[in-house]
Amino acid sequence: ANQQVINALRQTQLEQGKKLDALDTKVDYLTGVVAEHGLTLAEHTATLAGHSATLAEHTATLAEHSATLAEHTATLAEHGRKLDAIDEKIDSRFDEVVSLLRQQRTDS
């Protein structure tokens, strides 16, 4: 009877050993997967940092372009005012010339 109990305990220990081996294999696999995910995450973090730096550069460039556009808009408005003033002078001078030509016709 003692021998049967010892054999049964041995069999139970062998089964439990196989289960522990299987669990150890799974833990090793999962440890590898976690390590691989950690490397992938580190790569993605580095890529994201690069994209963030590029975005910061583009933001600065866009700000410079916006400032230049504002300057050009102001210059264009100033030129528009000057052209309007020139146009008024031309219209006034044209009216004077037409008036003089009419006067010469009537005088002749």
C-alpha distances in whole Angstrom, upper triangle without the diagonal:
4,5,5,6,9,10,11,12,14,15,16,18,20,21,22,24,26,27,28,30,32,33,34,36,38,39,40,42,43,44,46,48,49,50,52,53,55,57,58,59,61,63,64,65,67,68,69,71,73,74,75,77,79,79,81,83,84,84,87,89,89,90,93,94,94,97,99,99,100,103,104,104,106,108,109,110,112,114,114,116,118,119,119,122,123,124,126,128,128,129,131,133,133,135,137,138,138,141,143,143,144,147,148,148,150,153,153
4,5,5,6,9,10,11,12,14,15,16,18,20,21,22,24,26,26,28,30,31,32,34,36,37,38,40,41,42,44,46,47,48,50,52,52,55,56,57,59,61,62,63,65,66,67,69,71,72,73,75,77,77,79,81,82,83,85,87,87,88,91,92,92,95,97,97,98,101,102,102,105,107,107,108,111,112,112,114,117,117,118,121,122,122,124,126,127,128,130,132,132,133,136,137,137,139,142,142,143,145,147,147,149,151,152
4,5,5,6,9,10,10,12,14,15,16,18,20,21,22,24,25,27,29,30,31,33,35,35,37,39,40,41,43,45,46,47,49,50,51,53,55,56,57,59,61,62,64,65,66,68,70,71,72,74,76,76,78,80,81,82,84,86,86,88,90,91,92,94,96,96,98,100,101,102,104,106,106,107,110,111,111,114,116,116,117,120,121,121,123,126,126,127,129,131,131,133,135,136,136,139,141,141,142,145,146,146,148,150,151
4,5,5,6,9,10,10,12,14,15,16,18,20,21,22,24,25,27,28,30,31,33,34,36,37,39,40,42,43,44,46,48,49,50,52,54,55,56,58,59,60,63,64,65,66,69,70,70,73,74,75,76,79,80,80,83,84,85,86,89,90,90,93,94,95,96,99,100,100,102,104,105,106,108,109,110,112,114,114,115,118,119,119,121,124,124,125,127,129,129,131,133,134,134,137,139,139,140,143,144,144,146,148,149
4,5,5,6,8,10,10,12,14,15,16,18,20,21,22,24,26,27,28,30,31,32,34,36,37,38,40,42,42,44,46,47,48,50,52,53,54,56,57,58,61,62,63,64,67,68,68,71,72,73,74,77,78,78,80,82,83,84,87,88,88,90,92,93,94,96,98,98,100,102,102,104,106,107,108,110,112,112,113,116,117,117,119,122,122,123,125,127,127,129,131,132,132,135,137,137,138,141,142,142,144,146,147
4,5,5,6,9,10,10,12,14,15,16,18,20,21,22,24,25,26,28,30,31,32,34,35,36,38,40,41,42,44,46,47,49,50,51,53,55,56,57,59,61,61,63,65,66,67,69,71,71,73,75,76,77,79,81,81,83,85,86,87,89,91,91,93,95,96,97,99,101,101,103,105,106,107,109,111,111,112,115,116,116,119,121,121,122,125,126,126,128,130,131,132,134,136,136,137,140,141,142,144,146,146
4,5,5,6,9,10,10,12,14,15,17,18,20,21,23,24,25,27,29,30,31,33,34,35,37,39,40,42,43,45,46,48,49,50,52,54,55,56,58,60,61,62,64,65,66,68,70,71,72,75,76,76,79,80,81,82,85,86,86,88,90,91,92,95,96,96,98,100,101,102,104,106,106,108,110,111,112,114,115,116,118,120,120,121,124,125,125,127,129,130,130,133,135,135,136,139,140,140,142,145,145
4,5,5,6,9,10,11,12,14,15,17,18,20,21,22,24,26,27,28,30,32,33,34,36,37,39,40,42,43,44,47,48,49,51,52,53,54,57,58,59,61,63,64,64,67,68,69,71,73,74,74,77,79,79,80,83,84,84,87,88,89,90,93,94,94,96,98,98,100,102,103,104,106,108,108,109,112,113,113,115,118,118,119,121,123,123,125,127,128,128,131,133,133,134,137,138,138,140,142,143
4,5,5,6,9,10,10,12,14,15,16,18,20,21,22,24,25,26,28,30,31,32,34,36,36,38,40,41,42,44,46,47,48,50,51,52,54,56,57,58,61,62,62,65,66,67,68,71,72,72,75,76,77,78,81,82,82,84,86,87,88,91,92,92,94,96,97,98,100,102,102,104,106,107,108,110,112,112,114,116,116,117,120,121,121,123,126,126,127,129,131,131,133,135,136,137,139,141,142
4,5,5,6,9,10,10,12,14,15,16,18,20,20,22,24,25,26,28,30,31,33,34,35,37,39,40,41,43,45,46,47,49,50,51,53,55,56,57,60,61,62,64,65,66,68,70,71,72,74,76,76,78,80,81,82,84,86,86,88,90,91,91,94,96,96,97,100,101,101,104,106,106,107,110,111,111,113,116,116,117,119,121,121,123,125,126,126,129,131,131,132,135,136,136,138,140,141
4,5,5,6,9,10,11,12,14,15,17,18,20,21,23,24,26,27,29,30,32,33,34,36,38,39,40,42,44,45,46,48,49,51,53,54,55,57,59,60,61,63,64,65,67,69,70,71,73,75,75,77,79,80,80,83,85,85,86,89,90,90,93,94,95,96,99,100,100,102,104,105,106,108,110,110,112,114,114,115,118,119,119,121,124,124,124,127,129,129,130,133,134,134,136,139,139
4,5,5,6,8,10,11,12,14,15,16,18,20,21,22,24,26,27,28,30,31,32,34,36,37,38,40,42,43,44,46,47,48,51,52,53,54,57,57,58,61,62,63,64,67,68,68,71,72,73,74,77,78,78,80,82,83,84,87,88,88,90,92,92,94,96,97,98,100,102,102,103,106,107,107,109,112,112,113,115,117,117,119,121,122,122,125,127,127,128,131,132,132,134,136,137
4,5,5,6,9,10,10,12,14,15,16,18,20,20,22,24,25,26,28,30,31,32,34,35,36,38,40,41,42,45,46,47,49,50,51,53,55,56,57,59,61,61,63,65,66,67,69,71,71,73,75,76,77,79,81,81,83,85,86,87,89,91,91,92,95,96,97,99,101,101,102,105,106,106,108,111,111,112,114,116,116,118,120,121,121,124,126,126,127,130,131,131,133,135,136
4,5,5,6,9,10,10,12,14,15,16,18,20,21,23,24,25,27,29,30,31,33,35,36,38,39,40,42,44,45,46,48,49,50,52,54,55,56,58,60,61,62,64,65,66,68,70,71,72,75,75,76,79,80,81,82,85,86,86,88,90,91,92,94,95,96,98,100,101,102,104,105,106,108,110,110,111,114,115,115,117,120,120,121,123,125,125,126,129,130,130,133,135,135
4,5,5,6,9,10,11,12,14,15,17,18,20,21,23,24,26,27,28,30,32,33,34,36,38,39,41,42,43,45,47,48,49,51,53,53,55,57,58,59,61,63,64,64,67,68,69,70,73,74,74,77,78,79,80,83,84,84,86,88,88,90,92,93,94,96,98,98,99,102,103,103,106,108,108,109,111,113,113,115,117,118,118,121,123,123,124,127,128,128,130,132,133
4,5,5,6,9,10,10,12,14,15,16,18,20,21,22,24,25,26,28,30,31,32,34,36,37,38,40,41,42,45,46,47,48,51,51,52,55,56,57,58,61,62,62,65,66,67,68,71,72,72,74,76,77,78,81,82,82,84,86,87,88,90,92,92,94,96,97,98,100,101,102,104,106,106,107,110,111,111,113,116,116,117,119,121,121,122,125,126,127,129,131,131
4,5,5,6,9,10,10,12,14,15,16,18,20,21,22,24,25,27,28,30,31,33,34,35,37,39,40,41,43,45,46,47,49,50,51,54,55,56,57,60,61,62,64,65,66,68,70,71,72,74,76,76,78,80,81,81,84,86,86,87,90,91,91,94,96,96,97,100,101,101,103,106,106,107,109,111,111,113,115,116,116,119,121,121,122,125,126,126,128,130,131
4,5,5,6,9,10,11,12,14,15,17,18,20,21,23,24,26,27,29,30,32,33,34,36,38,39,40,42,44,45,46,48,49,50,53,54,55,57,59,59,60,63,64,65,66,69,70,70,73,74,75,76,79,80,80,83,84,85,86,89,90,90,92,94,94,96,98,99,100,102,104,104,105,108,109,109,111,114,114,114,117,119,119,120,123,124,124,126,128,129
4,5,5,6,8,10,11,12,14,15,16,18,20,21,22,24,26,27,28,30,31,32,34,36,37,38,40,42,42,44,46,47,48,51,52,53,54,57,57,58,61,62,63,64,67,67,68,70,72,72,74,76,77,78,80,82,82,84,86,87,88,90,92,92,93,96,97,97,99,102,102,103,105,107,107,109,111,112,112,115,117,117,118,120,122,122,124,126,127
4,5,5,6,9,10,10,12,14,15,16,18,20,21,22,24,25,26,28,30,31,32,34,35,36,39,40,41,43,45,46,47,49,50,51,53,55,56,57,59,61,61,63,65,66,67,69,71,71,73,75,76,77,79,81,81,82,85,86,87,89,91,91,92,95,96,96,98,101,101,102,104,106,106,108,110,111,111,114,116,116,117,120,121,121,124,125,126
4,5,5,6,9,10,10,12,14,15,17,18,20,21,23,24,26,27,29,30,32,33,35,36,38,39,40,42,44,45,46,48,50,50,52,54,55,56,58,60,61,62,64,65,66,68,70,71,72,75,75,76,78,80,80,82,84,85,86,88,90,91,92,94,95,96,98,100,100,101,104,105,105,107,110,110,111,113,115,115,117,119,120,121,123,125,125
4,5,5,6,9,10,11,12,14,15,17,18,20,21,23,24,26,27,28,30,32,33,34,36,37,39,40,42,43,44,47,48,49,51,53,53,54,57,58,59,60,63,63,64,67,68,69,70,73,73,74,76,78,78,80,82,83,84,86,88,88,90,92,93,93,96,98,98,99,102,103,103,105,107,108,108,111,113,113,114,117,118,118,120,122,123
4,5,5,6,9,10,10,12,14,15,16,18,20,21,22,24,25,26,28,30,31,32,34,36,36,38,40,41,42,44,46,47,48,51,51,52,55,56,57,58,61,61,62,64,66,67,68,71,71,72,74,76,76,78,80,81,82,84,86,86,88,90,91,91,94,96,96,97,100,101,101,103,106,106,107,109,111,111,112,115,116,117,119,121,121
4,5,5,6,9,10,10,12,14,15,16,18,20,21,23,24,25,27,29,30,31,33,35,36,37,39,40,41,43,45,46,47,49,51,51,54,55,56,58,60,61,62,64,65,66,68,70,71,71,74,76,76,77,80,81,81,84,86,86,87,90,91,91,93,96,96,97,99,101,101,103,105,106,106,109,111,111,112,115,116,116,119,120,121
4,5,5,6,9,10,11,12,14,15,17,18,20,21,23,24,26,27,29,30,32,33,34,36,38,39,40,42,44,45,46,48,49,50,53,54,55,56,59,59,60,63,64,65,66,69,70,70,73,74,75,76,79,80,80,83,84,85,86,89,90,90,92,94,94,95,98,99,99,101,104,104,105,107,109,109,111,113,114,115,117,119,119
4,5,5,6,8,10,10,12,14,15,16,18,20,21,22,24,26,27,28,30,31,32,34,36,37,38,40,42,42,44,46,47,48,50,52,52,54,56,57,58,60,62,62,64,66,67,68,70,72,72,74,76,77,78,80,82,82,83,86,87,87,89,92,92,93,95,97,97,99,101,102,102,105,107,107,108,111,112,112,114,116,117
4,5,5,6,9,10,10,12,14,15,16,18,20,21,22,24,25,26,28,30,31,32,34,36,36,39,40,41,43,45,46,47,49,50,51,53,55,56,57,59,61,61,63,65,66,67,69,71,71,72,75,76,77,79,81,81,82,85,86,86,89,91,91,92,94,96,96,98,100,101,102,104,106,106,107,110,111,112,114,116,116
4,6,5,6,9,10,11,12,14,15,17,18,20,21,23,24,26,27,29,30,32,33,35,36,38,39,40,42,44,45,46,48,50,50,52,54,55,56,58,60,61,62,64,65,66,68,70,71,72,74,75,76,78,80,81,82,85,86,86,88,90,91,92,94,95,96,98,100,100,101,104,105,106,107,109,111,111,113,115,116
4,5,5,6,9,10,11,12,14,15,17,18,20,21,22,24,26,27,28,30,32,33,34,36,38,38,40,42,43,44,47,48,49,50,53,53,54,57,58,59,60,63,63,64,67,68,68,70,73,73,74,76,78,78,80,82,83,84,86,88,88,89,92,93,93,95,98,98,99,101,103,103,105,107,108,109,111,113,113
4,5,5,6,8,10,10,12,14,15,16,18,20,21,22,24,25,26,28,30,31,32,34,36,36,38,40,41,42,44,46,46,48,50,51,52,54,56,56,58,60,61,62,64,66,66,68,70,71,72,74,76,76,78,80,81,82,84,86,86,87,90,91,91,93,96,96,97,99,101,101,103,105,106,107,109,111,111
4,5,5,6,9,10,10,12,14,15,16,19,20,21,23,24,25,27,29,30,31,33,35,36,37,39,40,41,43,45,46,47,49,51,51,54,55,56,57,60,61,61,64,65,66,67,70,71,71,74,76,76,77,80,81,81,84,86,86,87,90,91,91,93,95,96,97,99,101,101,103,105,106,107,109,111,111
4,5,5,6,9,10,11,12,14,15,17,18,20,21,23,24,26,27,29,30,32,33,34,36,38,39,40,42,44,44,46,48,49,50,52,54,55,56,59,59,60,63,64,65,66,69,69,70,73,74,75,76,79,80,80,82,84,85,86,88,89,90,92,94,94,95,98,99,99,101,104,104,105,107,109,110
4,5,5,6,9,10,10,12,14,15,16,18,20,21,22,24,26,27,28,30,31,32,34,36,37,38,40,42,42,44,46,47,48,50,52,52,54,56,57,58,60,62,62,64,66,67,68,70,72,72,74,76,77,77,80,82,82,83,86,87,87,89,91,92,92,95,97,97,98,101,102,102,105,107,107
4,5,5,6,9,10,10,12,14,15,16,18,20,20,22,24,25,26,28,30,31,32,34,35,36,39,40,41,42,45,46,46,49,50,51,52,55,56,56,59,60,61,62,65,66,66,69,71,71,72,75,76,76,78,81,81,82,84,86,86,88,90,91,92,94,96,96,98,100,101,102,104,106,106
4,5,5,6,9,10,11,13,14,15,17,18,20,21,23,24,25,27,29,30,31,33,35,36,38,39,40,42,44,45,46,48,50,50,52,54,55,56,58,60,60,62,64,65,66,68,70,71,72,74,75,76,78,80,81,82,84,85,86,88,90,91,91,94,95,96,97,100,101,101,104,105,106
4,5,5,6,9,10,11,12,14,15,17,18,20,21,23,24,26,27,28,30,32,33,34,36,38,39,40,42,43,44,47,48,49,50,53,53,54,57,58,59,60,63,63,64,67,68,69,70,73,73,74,76,78,78,80,82,83,84,86,88,88,89,92,93,93,95,98,98,99,101,103,104
4,5,5,6,8,10,10,12,14,15,16,18,20,21,22,24,25,26,28,30,31,32,34,36,36,38,40,41,42,44,46,46,48,50,51,52,54,56,56,58,60,61,62,64,66,66,68,70,71,72,74,76,76,77,80,81,81,83,86,86,87,89,91,91,93,95,96,97,99,101,102
4,5,5,6,9,10,10,12,14,15,16,18,20,21,23,24,25,27,29,30,31,33,35,35,37,39,40,41,43,45,46,47,49,50,51,53,55,56,57,59,61,61,64,65,66,67,70,71,71,74,76,76,77,79,81,81,83,85,86,87,89,91,91,93,95,96,97,99,101,102
4,5,5,6,9,10,11,12,14,15,17,18,20,21,23,24,26,27,29,30,32,33,34,36,38,39,40,42,44,45,46,48,49,50,53,54,55,56,59,59,60,63,64,65,66,69,70,70,73,74,75,76,78,80,80,82,84,85,86,88,90,90,92,94,95,96,98,99,100
4,5,5,6,9,10,10,12,14,15,16,18,20,21,22,24,26,27,28,30,31,32,34,36,37,38,40,42,42,44,46,47,48,50,52,52,54,56,57,58,60,62,62,64,66,67,68,70,72,72,73,76,77,77,79,82,82,83,85,87,87,89,91,92,93,95,97,98
4,5,5,6,9,10,10,12,14,15,16,18,20,20,22,24,25,26,28,30,31,32,34,35,36,39,40,41,42,45,46,46,49,50,51,52,55,56,56,59,60,61,62,65,66,66,69,71,71,72,75,76,76,78,80,81,82,84,86,86,88,90,91,92,94,96,97
4,5,5,6,9,10,11,12,14,15,17,18,20,21,23,24,25,27,29,30,31,33,35,36,38,39,40,42,44,45,46,48,50,50,52,54,55,56,58,60,61,62,64,65,66,68,70,71,72,74,75,76,78,80,81,82,84,85,86,88,90,91,92,94,95,96
4,5,5,6,9,10,11,12,14,15,17,18,20,21,23,24,26,27,28,30,32,33,34,36,38,38,40,42,43,44,47,48,49,50,52,53,54,57,58,59,60,63,63,64,66,68,69,70,72,73,74,76,78,78,79,82,83,84,85,88,89,89,92,93,94
4,5,5,6,8,10,10,12,14,15,16,18,20,21,22,24,25,26,28,30,31,32,34,36,36,38,40,41,42,44,46,46,48,50,51,52,54,56,56,58,60,61,62,64,66,66,68,70,71,71,74,76,76,77,80,81,82,83,85,86,87,89,91,92
4,5,5,6,9,10,10,12,14,15,16,18,20,21,23,24,25,27,29,30,31,33,35,35,37,39,40,41,43,45,46,47,49,50,51,53,55,56,57,60,61,61,63,65,66,67,69,71,71,73,75,76,77,79,81,81,83,85,86,87,89,91,92
4,5,5,6,9,10,11,12,14,15,17,18,20,21,23,24,26,27,29,30,32,33,34,36,38,39,40,42,44,45,46,48,49,50,53,54,55,56,59,59,60,63,64,65,66,69,70,70,72,74,75,76,78,80,80,82,84,85,86,88,90,91
4,5,5,6,9,10,11,12,14,15,16,18,20,21,22,24,26,27,28,30,31,32,34,36,37,38,40,42,42,44,46,47,48,51,52,52,54,56,57,58,60,62,62,64,66,67,68,70,72,72,73,76,77,78,79,82,83,83,86,87,88
4,5,5,6,9,10,10,12,14,15,16,18,20,20,22,24,25,26,28,30,31,32,34,35,36,39,40,41,42,45,46,46,49,50,51,52,55,56,56,59,61,61,62,65,66,66,68,70,71,72,74,76,76,78,80,81,82,84,86,87
4,5,5,6,9,10,11,12,14,15,17,18,20,21,23,24,25,27,29,30,31,33,35,36,38,39,40,42,44,45,46,48,50,50,52,54,55,56,58,60,60,62,64,65,66,68,70,71,72,74,75,76,78,80,81,82,84,85,86
4,5,5,6,9,10,11,12,14,16,17,18,20,21,23,24,26,27,28,30,32,33,34,36,38,38,40,42,43,44,47,48,49,50,53,53,54,57,58,59,60,62,63,64,66,68,69,70,72,74,74,76,78,79,80,82,84,84
4,5,5,6,9,10,10,12,14,15,16,18,20,21,22,24,25,26,28,30,31,32,34,36,36,38,40,41,42,44,46,46,48,50,51,52,54,56,56,58,60,61,62,64,66,66,67,70,71,72,73,76,77,78,80,81,82
4,5,5,6,9,10,10,12,14,15,16,18,20,21,23,24,25,27,29,30,31,33,35,35,37,39,40,41,43,45,46,47,49,50,51,53,55,56,57,59,61,61,63,65,66,67,69,71,71,73,75,76,77,79,81,82
4,5,5,6,9,10,11,12,14,15,17,18,20,21,23,24,26,27,29,30,32,33,34,36,38,39,40,42,44,45,46,48,49,50,52,54,55,56,58,60,60,62,64,65,66,68,70,70,72,74,75,76,78,80,81
4,5,5,6,9,10,11,12,14,15,16,18,20,21,22,24,26,27,28,30,31,32,34,36,37,38,40,42,42,44,46,47,48,50,52,52,54,56,57,58,60,62,62,64,66,67,68,70,72,73,74,76,77,78
4,5,5,6,9,10,10,12,14,15,16,18,20,20,22,24,25,26,28,30,31,32,34,35,36,39,40,41,42,45,46,46,49,50,51,52,54,56,56,58,60,61,62,64,66,66,68,70,71,72,74,76,77
4,5,5,6,9,10,11,12,14,15,17,18,20,21,23,24,25,27,29,30,31,33,35,36,38,39,40,42,44,45,46,48,50,50,52,54,55,56,58,60,61,62,64,65,66,68,70,71,72,74,76,77
4,5,5,6,9,10,11,12,14,15,17,18,20,21,23,24,26,27,28,30,32,33,34,36,38,38,40,42,43,44,46,48,49,50,52,53,54,56,58,59,60,62,64,64,66,68,69,70,72,74,75
4,5,5,6,8,10,10,12,14,15,16,18,20,21,22,24,25,26,28,30,31,32,34,36,36,38,40,41,42,44,46,46,48,50,51,52,54,56,56,58,60,61,62,64,66,67,68,70,71,72
4,5,5,6,9,10,10,12,14,15,16,18,20,21,23,24,25,27,29,30,31,33,35,35,37,39,40,41,43,45,46,47,49,50,51,53,55,56,57,59,61,61,63,65,66,67,69,71,72
4,5,5,6,9,10,11,12,14,15,17,18,20,21,23,24,26,27,29,30,32,33,34,36,38,39,40,42,44,45,46,48,49,50,52,54,55,56,58,60,60,62,64,65,67,69,70,71
4,5,5,6,9,10,11,12,14,15,16,18,20,21,22,24,26,27,28,30,31,32,34,36,37,38,40,42,42,44,46,47,48,50,52,52,54,56,57,58,60,62,63,64,66,67,68
4,5,5,6,9,10,10,12,14,15,16,18,20,20,22,24,25,26,28,30,31,32,34,35,36,38,40,41,42,44,46,46,48,50,51,52,54,56,56,58,60,61,62,64,66,67
4,5,5,6,9,10,11,12,14,15,17,18,20,21,23,24,25,27,29,30,31,33,35,36,38,39,40,42,44,45,46,48,49,50,52,54,55,56,58,60,61,62,64,65,67
4,5,5,6,9,10,11,12,14,16,17,18,20,21,22,24,26,27,28,30,32,33,34,36,38,39,40,42,43,44,46,48,49,50,52,53,54,56,58,59,60,62,64,65
4,5,5,6,9,10,10,12,14,15,16,18,20,21,22,24,25,26,28,30,31,32,34,36,36,38,40,41,42,44,46,46,48,50,51,52,54,56,57,58,60,61,62
4,5,5,6,9,10,10,12,14,15,16,18,20,21,23,24,25,27,29,30,31,33,35,35,37,39,40,41,43,45,46,47,49,50,51,53,55,56,57,59,61,62
4,5,5,6,9,10,11,12,14,15,17,18,20,21,23,24,26,27,29,30,32,33,34,36,38,39,40,42,44,45,46,48,49,50,52,54,55,57,58,60,61
4,5,5,6,9,10,10,12,14,15,16,18,20,21,22,24,26,27,28,30,31,32,34,36,37,38,40,42,42,44,46,47,48,50,52,53,54,56,57,59
4,5,5,6,9,10,10,12,14,15,16,18,20,20,22,24,25,26,28,30,31,32,34,35,36,38,40,41,42,44,46,46,48,50,51,52,54,56,57
4,5,5,6,9,10,11,12,14,15,17,19,20,21,23,24,25,27,29,30,31,33,35,36,37,39,40,42,43,45,46,48,49,51,52,54,55,56
4,5,5,6,9,10,11,12,14,15,17,18,20,21,23,24,26,27,28,30,32,33,34,36,38,39,40,42,43,44,46,48,49,51,52,53,55
4,5,5,6,8,10,10,12,14,15,16,18,20,21,22,24,25,26,28,30,31,32,34,36,36,38,40,41,42,44,46,47,48,50,51,53
4,5,5,6,9,10,10,12,14,15,16,18,20,21,22,24,25,26,28,30,31,33,34,36,37,39,40,41,43,45,46,47,49,50,52
4,5,5,6,9,10,11,12,14,15,17,18,20,21,23,24,26,27,29,30,32,33,34,36,38,39,40,42,43,45,46,48,49,51
4,5,5,6,9,10,11,12,14,15,16,18,20,21,22,24,26,27,28,30,31,32,34,36,37,38,40,42,43,44,46,47,49
4,5,5,6,9,10,10,12,14,15,16,18,20,21,22,24,25,26,28,30,31,32,34,35,36,38,40,41,42,44,46,47
4,5,5,6,9,10,11,12,14,15,17,19,20,21,23,24,25,27,29,30,31,33,35,36,37,39,40,42,43,45,46
4,5,5,6,9,10,11,12,14,15,17,18,20,21,23,24,26,27,28,30,32,33,34,36,37,39,41,42,43,45
4,5,5,6,8,10,10,12,14,15,16,18,20,21,22,24,25,26,28,30,31,32,34,36,37,38,40,41,43
4,5,5,6,9,10,10,12,14,15,16,18,20,20,22,24,25,26,28,30,31,32,34,36,37,39,40,41
4,5,5,6,9,10,11,12,14,15,17,18,20,21,23,24,26,27,29,30,31,33,35,36,38,39,40
4,5,5,6,9,10,11,12,14,15,16,18,20,21,22,24,26,27,28,30,31,33,34,36,37,39
4,5,5,6,8,10,10,12,14,15,16,18,20,20,22,24,25,26,28,30,31,32,34,35,37
4,5,5,6,9,10,10,12,14,15,16,18,20,21,22,24,25,27,28,30,31,33,34,36
4,5,5,6,9,10,11,12,14,15,17,18,20,21,23,24,26,27,29,30,32,33,34
4,5,5,6,9,10,10,12,14,15,16,18,20,21,22,24,25,27,28,30,31,32
4,5,5,6,8,10,10,12,14,15,16,18,20,21,22,24,25,27,28,30,31
4,5,5,6,8,10,10,12,14,15,16,18,20,21,22,24,26,27,28,30
4,5,5,6,8,10,10,12,14,15,16,18,20,21,22,24,26,27,28
4,5,5,6,8,10,10,12,14,15,16,18,20,21,22,24,25,26
4,6,5,6,9,10,10,12,14,15,16,18,20,21,23,24,26
4,5,5,6,9,10,11,12,14,15,16,18,20,21,22,24
4,5,5,6,9,10,10,12,14,15,16,18,20,21,22
4,5,5,6,8,10,10,12,14,15,17,18,20,21
4,6,5,6,9,10,11,12,14,15,17,18,20
4,5,5,6,9,10,10,12,14,15,16,18
4,5,5,6,9,10,10,12,14,15,16
4,5,5,6,9,10,11,12,14,15
4,5,5,6,9,10,11,12,14
4,5,5,6,9,10,10,12
4,5,5,6,9,10,11
4,5,5,6,9,10
4,5,5,6,9
4,5,5,6
4,5,5
4,5
4
